[in-house]
Amino acid sequence: MNNSSEEFMISEEEIRQRLRESMSNRKLTHRGIAKRLFISECSVDYYCEGRRKLPIGFVASYADQYKVDLNWLILGKGEDNAKSN
C-alpha cells in the first residue's frame, strides 16, 4: 500500500487563491459576502489576505451560497463553474 501523503496535501494558499479567483469571476465584494454569510467584513478580508487561517466552514458556506464546485475550490480539480456562465 502506498502511503504517499503528497497525494493528499492541500495548500491553504492555493485554496485562498482559488477563492479570490472565484470572487473576481462573480464580481463579489467582501462586504457582500460578509452580509450573505452573516460574518464580519473584516473576517472575510482576513481570510482572503491570509491574516487568519481559512476555516473549512467558511469555505463550505461560500461554496454553497455561490454554487462553487468544492472539488475545484479545495482540490483544484476542474475549473470554476462561473467561467462557463
Order of alpha helices (4+ residues) and beta strands (2+ residues): alpha-alpha-alpha-alpha
